[in-house]
């Protein structure tokens, strides 16, 4: 518990178009028995619709944590990040930008993304858990019981 009341179970939105990276990330979550809700979206336009509650995603829950691939088809991750940063309703989102190269990391630094908020792909669960546990409002639930 924090001073504002009980912690909330963080809802995670994974925005990633590479099916191998999605499978790896979800396998990591399963391996660590993560019980948080994870939604996967494969392109930037659908991600924006999800975050802004438009079209087919009008009733979508607002995530607490976004894992955002920089390179997406159509509308890329930089545009999605810009939309998130420009929307006051999404100001409390924790965005983790997923990169695949040092060049992308430099671009993120230039964009003003704190270095602790971008990770090299594939997602390292321990690194992600450390970042999320550093945020007072949310937590990850790892099911310690065998067989769950």
Rosetta blueprint (number, residue, H / E / L):
1 X L
2 X E
3 X L
4 X L
5 X E
6 X L
7 X L
8 X E
9 X E
10 X L
11 X L
12 X E
13 X E
14 X E
15 X E
16 X L
17 X L
18 X L
19 X H
20 X H
21 X H
22 X H
23 X H
24 X H
25 X H
26 X H
27 X H
28 X H
29 X H
30 X H
31 X H
32 X L
33 X L
34 X E
35 X L
36 X L
37 X L
38 X E
39 X E
40 X E
41 X E
42 X L
43 X L
44 X H
45 X H
46 X H
47 X H
48 X H
49 X H
50 X H
51 X H
52 X L
53 X L
54 X L
55 X H
56 X H
57 X H
58 X L
59 X L
60 X L
61 X L
62 X L
63 X L
64 X L
65 X E
66 X E
67 X E
68 X E
69 X E
70 X L
71 X L
72 X L
73 X L
74 X L
75 X L
76 X L
77 X H
78 X H
79 X H
80 X H
81 X H
82 X H
83 X H
84 X H
85 X H
86 X L
87 X L
88 X H
89 X H
90 X H
91 X L
92 X L
93 X L
94 X E
95 X E
96 X E
97 X E
98 X E
99 X E
100 X L
101 X L
102 X H
103 X H
104 X H
105 X H
106 X H
107 X H
108 X H
109 X H
110 X H
111 X H
112 X L
113 X L
114 X L
115 X H
116 X H
117 X H
118 X E
119 X E
120 X E
121 X L
122 X L
123 X L
124 X L
125 X H
126 X H
127 X H
128 X H
129 X H
130 X H
131 X H
132 X H
133 X H
134 X L
135 X L
136 X L
137 X L
138 X E
139 X E
140 X L
141 X L
142 X E
143 X L
144 X L
145 X L
146 X L
147 X L
148 X L
